[in-house]
Amino acid sequence: MSGAGGAAVASVSSAPPAQEEGMTWWYRWLCRLSGVLGAVSCAISGLFNCITVHPLNIAAGVWMIMNAFVLLLCEAPFCCHFIEFANTVAAKVDRLRSWQKAVFYCGMAVVPIVISLTLTTLLGNAIAFATGVLYGLSALGKKGDAISYARIQQQKQQADEEKLTDALEGQL
């Protein structure tokens, strides 16, 4: 690796990843595993999709193979160690927020289905789409407990009652 490339990787990896926004370690690994499995399913289904004479199926298959490459590049850069910029791309993707990854992965998975709606494209992109859904769920955050929710509701109710009494006192 060249000196400038190594410095770029070091500066990118020194920034704190946006992925630390409340995801547990096992959920982060679940998302990564889902991404790798989605890449494998996209690649296999993409190859099967390319074995046809219908041009839209071929286009969808090529897109699925590209999806597989991008998913592997983003989620498991060690699988692409022969590509120089793999670690840099993975570090930049790790800095993205969960909702951005969700939109990106779900969007990538929907395009081949729009191009050619077949069972192969549906099943091949299902796990890649599920990866986007997992990242989207992590962007929503943890579910709140009932006590804090009741406390917030009580504060809202008290504020509403105060506004109502102030309005009534203003009319008298």
Backbone hydrogen bonds, N-H to C=O, Kabsch-Sander energy under -0.5 kcal/mol:
donor,donor_aa,acceptor,acceptor_aa,energy
6,G,2,S,-2.2
7,A,3,G,-2.1
8,A,4,A,-2.0
9,V,5,G,-2.1
10,A,6,G,-2.1
11,S,7,A,-2.4
12,V,8,A,-2.2
13,S,9,V,-2.6
14,S,10,A,-1.1
15,A,11,S,-0.6
15,A,12,V,-0.7
19,Q,94,D,-0.8
20,E,17,P,-1.2
21,E,18,A,-0.8
22,G,20,E,-0.6
23,M,19,Q,-0.6
28,R,24,T,-2.1
29,W,25,W,-1.9
30,L,26,W,-2.0
31,C,27,Y,-2.4
32,R,28,R,-2.0
33,L,29,W,-2.9
34,S,30,L,-2.5
35,G,31,C,-2.1
36,V,32,R,-2.3
37,L,33,L,-2.7
38,G,34,S,-2.5
39,A,35,G,-2.0
40,V,36,V,-2.2
41,S,37,L,-2.5
42,C,38,G,-2.4
43,A,39,A,-2.4
44,I,40,V,-2.5
45,S,41,S,-2.4
46,G,42,C,-2.5
47,L,43,A,-2.1
48,F,44,I,-2.1
49,N,45,S,-2.3
50,C,46,G,-1.6
51,I,47,L,-0.6
51,I,48,F,-0.7
52,T,50,C,-1.7
58,I,54,H,-1.7
59,A,55,P,-2.5
60,A,56,L,-2.4
61,G,57,N,-2.4
62,V,58,I,-2.5
63,W,59,A,-2.3
64,M,60,A,-2.2
65,I,61,G,-2.0
66,M,62,V,-2.2
67,N,63,W,-2.5
68,A,64,M,-2.3
69,F,65,I,-2.0
70,V,66,M,-2.6
71,L,67,N,-2.9
72,L,68,A,-2.4
73,L,69,F,-2.4
74,C,70,V,-2.4
75,E,71,L,-2.9
76,A,72,L,-1.8
79,C,76,A,-1.8
80,C,77,P,-1.2
81,H,78,F,-0.8
83,I,80,C,-2.1
84,E,82,F,-0.5
86,A,83,I,-1.3
89,V,85,F,-2.4
90,A,86,A,-2.4
91,A,87,N,-2.2
92,K,88,T,-2.0
93,V,89,V,-2.4
94,D,90,A,-2.1
95,R,91,A,-1.0
96,L,93,V,-1.2
101,K,97,R,-1.9
102,A,98,S,-2.4
103,V,99,W,-2.2
104,F,100,Q,-2.2
105,Y,101,K,-3.0
106,C,102,A,-2.5
107,G,103,V,-2.2
108,M,104,F,-2.3
109,A,105,Y,-1.8
110,V,106,C,-1.6
111,V,107,G,-1.4
113,I,109,A,-0.6
114,V,110,V,-2.1
115,I,111,V,-2.2
116,S,112,P,-2.6
118,T,116,S,-1.4
122,L,118,T,-2.2
123,L,119,L,-2.8
124,G,120,T,-2.2
125,N,121,T,-1.8
126,A,122,L,-0.7
127,I,123,L,-0.6
129,F,125,N,-2.5
130,A,126,A,-2.2
131,T,127,I,-1.8
132,G,128,A,-1.4
133,V,129,F,-2.1
134,L,130,A,-2.5
135,Y,131,T,-2.2
136,G,132,G,-2.2
137,L,133,V,-2.5
138,S,134,L,-1.8
139,A,135,Y,-1.4
140,L,136,G,-1.1
141,G,137,L,-0.8
149,Y,145,D,-1.7
150,A,146,A,-2.5
151,R,147,I,-2.2
152,I,148,S,-2.2
153,Q,149,Y,-2.3
154,Q,150,A,-2.3
155,Q,151,R,-2.2
156,K,152,I,-2.2
157,Q,153,Q,-2.4
158,Q,154,Q,-2.5
159,A,155,Q,-2.2
160,D,156,K,-2.4
161,E,157,Q,-2.4
162,E,158,Q,-2.3
163,K,159,A,-2.1
164,L,160,D,-2.2
165,T,161,E,-2.6
166,D,162,E,-2.5
167,A,163,K,-2.2
168,L,164,L,-2.4
169,E,165,T,-2.6
170,G,166,D,-1.7
171,Q,167,A,-1.1
172,L,168,L,-1.3
